[in-house]
Amino acid sequence: MRTAKIELQENSFGELFFEMPPDLLDYLDWKKGDDLKFTDHKNGVITIKNVKYSTVKLDIDDDNLLRYMTYAHERDMTFNELAQEAVKEMLDKADFESECG
């Protein structure tokens, strides 16, 4: 595992940002335009992952969409995060079931 110390900077609007050193980007094989997912672990640690997204069309009626969006809000997450979590759980369950017979 490789560790890098990255300095937080502030722009003229007060927004924080950081620049990743080119050697770290090369090591991670990250390129301009990659989709990155930031996960705040609420303990001072933030994980950044390079992710590959796929589009999945969901056919949800308005009543259920409102119900799911409200549920996501109550869990302090977006609807997209809730949908990603649900799909991941189903894929993990399918993998487990195929491994166990």
Helices and strands as residue ranges (DSSP letters): E 9-10, E 16-17, H 22-28, E 35-40, E 46-51, H 62-74, H 79-100
